[in-house]
Amino acid sequence: MISLRHNHAELDEDTAENLATGVTKLPYTVEARPPRDEDTPSKLQNLANGVLEYQTKYLGLKNTSPTIAYEIRRSTPGKLRFQYAAPTKRLERKIRTHLTNDTPQVELKEGVNGLPVTEEDTVGGGLLTAGRTDWYPLKTQFDNPPVDSVAAALHHHAMQNTRFLIQILFRPVIGRPLRRYYWRKRAYQRIGHLRREKEKLWGSRPPTPRERKQADAIENKAGSPRFHVSIRLLIINAAEYTPSRVKEISGAFNTYENPETGQYLNATTVTPFRRSQITSFAQAVQRREFQGWSQKFQATKNELSALLSLPNRTQDNIQYAQP
């Protein structure tokens, strides 16, 4: 059966040049090289706290808070880089300060903009979003940085003919008071349902320990500052194998699944009817903006600090800090 949808598109010269060198909305980048012989924290708590800035306009109706990006890039199999991008020099300084506070031995260098593409490359991708309603939190307690599993999936010998860019966009939840009100209202309705006695055919039963834990977790998330988060996977030169690459990379994010709340990150491959829409997806990644192709979900500071972690594993292609 012939599919009417497409999972990859080939780039012409002009499009490839624009994606590689075009102007981005988050131009200030910081590459973070983890220490080779020092442990890195499982979560970057100082970073998540320090970059929180609330900004609105139109009497608080529109969210104009700055968007920040965390990117994991493999432009060649031998080089795996971790970098952060911000729209202003002031936020770039904040990122540098808080990365150093979280990981004193980290080495910070100027990062890169644009996408690692050339003419006749193919591009495709996928999106990760909350598998359950996003008032259920992801896992936040780890012995080692959860990004270790993502780095392991991008080791030197994995999928050598393919380049990758994993992008996590985030900004504070503020503005749109009606939308925030209904989100909280539905969350507290769910809390009430979980804590309520359940009617059965014969009598009723009290809430189970798991239901009580879920209610507590949702209440904690609903009462905490939150971020809008979008996770994109850009796959370069996988051609018809793009869906397989999306599955392989998204599987590395299974470590964030929360067994108590049942929350997880669900992956979808970008498969539009027109190939030009795949190019549009790549442009959204290049511009580092939420508009279009985002499937955003809400995350607390604890959830976000785990998503932003730096690897703590020994791997040939990770760019480490110089001793």
N, C-alpha and C positions, 0 to 999 in steps of 0.2 A: 504494500500500500504506500502511495506517495504522500509524504507529509507536506502540508501547506505552510508549516512553520519552519523557521531557520534558527540554527543554534550558533552560527558563526558568519562573519562577513570578511571579505578581503579588502584591504585598504589600498586606495590609489595614492599617487605621489602627494597630492595636495592635502588629502585628509591625514595621511601619516605624518607629514611635516607639521600640520597644525596640532595634532595630538602630542607630538614630541616636543614642540617648541612654543606652542601657543601660550598666551597669557593665562595664568591661573588666579583664582580669587583668593587663594591662601598661599602667598608667595614666599613666606618666611619659613624655612625648613631647618630642622635640627636632627641630624643623624645621631643616634645613641648607640655607642659600642659598649656592650657589657664587659665587665672584667673577666679575664680568662680563668683566673685561679681564686676568685672571690665569689661567694654566694650572692645571688640577687634576690630581692624580696619577692614573695609570691604575689603581692599586689602593690601597685604604686599609689598608695593612699595619699601622700602629700601632693602628688600631681593632680589627682582627681579633686582634691579639696582646693588647691591653689588656683586652678584655672576657671573656677566657677564665677561667672560674672553675669548678673541679671541686667538686661537692657530691654526697654520697651519704648514704643511710641504710640501715638493716637490714643492717649489716656489709658495706657496699659493694655490695649487690645491686641497690638501686634508685637510679636517676639522679634527683637533685633539683637539678641545676644550673639556674641561671636561664635562661629563654628570652628572647631579644631579637628584635625585629622591625625589618625595614627595609621601608618602604612608599613606593611611587611612586603619588601620587594625582592624578587629574584630575577634580575635582568640577565644573568648568566648562571648556569648551574653552580659555578664556583664562588658566587658572591650573593650572600643573603644579608639584606640590610633592614634595619628597623629605624623609622624616622617619624617625627611629629611635624605638623605644618599648622601655622597660625596666620591670621589675616593682618596682624600688626606687629611691629618690632617690640612693643611693650609686652605683648603676650608671648612672643618668642623668648624674651628675657625671663618671664615667669616660668616657662617650660624648662629652660636651662637650670634655673634655681631649684625648682622642685624635683627635677630628675636627679640633681646632685644630692639633695637632701635625702631622697629615697635610696639612692645607690651611690655612695661617695666615690667609688672607684670607677664610675662610668666615664667614658671619653666622649665628649660632644664635639661634633664637626658639622659643617654646613651640609645640609641635605640637597636633594635634587628635586626639580620640578619636571612636569611633562611625563609622558608615558614612554616606556622602552620599546617603541615600535618603529618599523621602517616600511617602505613601500613593498607591497605584495604580502606583508604579514596578514594573518587572519586574527580576528579578535572575537571573543565571546565572553560569556560570564555568567555569574549567578548572584543571588542575594540570600542572606541569612537573616531570619527574623524569629521572634518568639513563637514557639510552637503552640503554646497555650496563651490565653489572654494575659497581657503583660503585667497585670497586677501580681501574678505569681513570679517570685524572684528566681533568678538563676543561682547556681552554686557559687558561694563566695569564700569558702574555707578550703585552702589548699596547703599541702606540705611543700610543694614546689610550684614555680610559676606555671600556670596552665598553658601559656604560650609555648612551652616546651614541646607539646604534642604537635603544634602547628609547624614549628621549626623542624621537627623530626620528619614531617611529611614532605618538607621541601629540602631534604638533604641533597648532597651533590649528585648522587646516582639516580634520584627519582625523576622520572619524566624529563630526561635531559633535553629533549627537543622543544620544551615548553617554557615560556616565561610567565611569571605570576606577579600580580599586585593585589594584595589584600588590603582593603581600606576600611577603617572604622571611623565614621564621622560622629561627632557628638556636640551638643550644645544644651544649655539648661532649659528645663520646661518652665515657661513663664508666658504671660499673655493669654489670649483666648480664654477668659475666665469661665464662660459657659462650658466649653469643652473640658476644662480641668475639673469643673464642678461635677459633671456627669461621670467622668472617669472615677473620681473619688466616691461618688454615690454608688456606682455599680460595684466598686471594690468593697465598700462597707456592707452592701447587700449580700455579697458573697461571704463575707466574714460572719454575718448573722446566720446565713444558711449553714455554714460549717459548724458553728457553735450550738445550733439549735438541736433539740432532741428530734430524732427521725422517726416518723410514723412507720410502723410495720403492720403486717397482716394481723399479728397477735400483739397488741400493745405497742410500745415504742422502745427505742434504745437511746442511750446517751451518745454524744459525739465520741468517736474513737480518738486515741492519742494522736494518730496521724492527722485527723481533721483539726484537732486543736493546734497542732504545730503549723499546719497550713494557714489557719486563721491568724495565728500570731505573726507569721511571716508576711502575710498580705497587709495586716495592720501596720507593721513596721515599715513596709514599703510605701503604703499610702500616706503615712505621716512624715516621710523623709523627703529631702530635696531630691529631685530626679532630673535625668538628662534624656533627651531624645537621642537615640542611637540608630545608625544605619550601617550595616556591614555588607560590603560589596566584594565580589571576587572577579577580577579581570584575568582572563585566560588568553594568552597570546601564542599563536602558532600551534594550537591543538587541532584546528580544523574540525572534522566530524567527530573527533574524540572529546570535544569540549564538555558535553554532559558527564562523561566519565571522569574528567579532571575535576569538575565541580563536585561530584560525589566524593572523590578521594580527598580533596582539601576540606570540604565541609565535615567529613568524618573526623578530622582532627579537632573539631570544635565540640565533639561529644563530651569532652572532659568538663564542660560547663553545665552539663545536665544535672539538675537538682533532684536527687531521689526522694526528698521529702515533699516537695511541691509538685513534682512532675514536670517542671519547666525545662525546656530544651531549645536549641537553636535549629530551626527547620530550614532546609535549603531548597531553593527553586532555581532552575536554569533559565536564563533569559532566552525565550523562544518566540519572538514576535512573528507576525505574518510578513513584514517587510524587512529586508536586510538593513535598510537605512536606520531602522530603530536600534539595531545592535551598535551601529556607529554612534547613535545618540547616547546609548548607555556608556560607551567608552568616553564620550565627551563629558558626561556628567562626572565620571571618575576623574578625568583630567582636571575639571574645574573645581573638584572637591566641594560640591554643593548638594544640598538636600533636594532641591527642586527636580522632580522626576527620578524614577528608578531608585527609590529609597527604602520602601517598606519599613519605615522606622518603628521602633518600639521604645518604651520607657524603661530606664534602668536607674538604680540608686547609685550613690557614690561607691559603695562596696562592690556592686556588680561591675561598674565601669572600671574601677581600679584593677580588677582582675583581668578585664579585657585588654587593658593597656600594658600588661606586664612585659618585662624583658626576659629572654631565655636564660636558663641556668644550666644548660647542658653543654657538653663538649662535642663540637661538630665541625668538620673541616671547612664548610663554606660560610660559617658565621664570622662576620667582621668583628674581632674583639678589640678592646682597648690595648694600646701599647703598654708594656710593663714600664 
